[in-house]
């Protein structure tokens, strides 16, 4: 395990537990206490955690991993979900996207898709997004037309938020919205950690004829702080594992089609 992988794992531990000790890190990662101490100091220097006597803690109760530290989590599941979402999108479609690692993989899948080839100079797909990383990566793809909303960037996720997002979308009509979420339940619907991102995602969904949520199994049955919309606002869930029977019945009652992505081979 290299240093970046260790830092990712330490941040995951702090995200899950709220705080860790040097001994916790040393035991969990099977490294020396000196290495554990250096890794905690590195994260504290980057202002990603608060250093405490003998360990480190999350910056606050609503702690959120920065995007660059989420990329390795559930990587195979996200690739599988991205391929399944790509298969649901018709060539020539206009697709709204919020941010997050799973939706970023969907954008990459669209960029690589043979079905989305440019024909006679026309784009194979148009992506409308508030995510700066998706816009940057996709801008080099000849088959993708990129439209970026207005807004103020949030450094944890690279997403644009604020009233300029809704103002940008006011005159748009999208074929489909592909949304990443931090939680999805029958009771609270689609949720995320930040109210500004929830508002932006809600506006993207509002101008789309179909809403697809791309979420791995760790997000199902979990609710987080800010609500994007009720379960009834979701048309399709693409995930990586079958839902438990009770949850599947709830989603069926809300008329949500569930697509389980085949594993990556």
Secondary structure, 3 states (H helix, E strand, C coil): CCHHHHHHHHHHHHHHHCEEEHHHHHHHHCCCHHHHHHHHHHHHHCCCCEEECCEEECCCCCCCCCHHHCCCCCHHHHHHHHHHHHHHCCCCCEEEECCCHHHHHHHHHHHHCHHHCCECCECCEEEEECEHHHHHHHCCCCCEEEEECCCEEECCCCEEECHHHHHHHCCCCECEEEEECCEEECCCEEEECCHHHHHHHHHHHHCECCEEEECCHHHECCCCCEEEECHHHCCEEEECCCCCHHHHHHHHHCCCEEEECCCCC
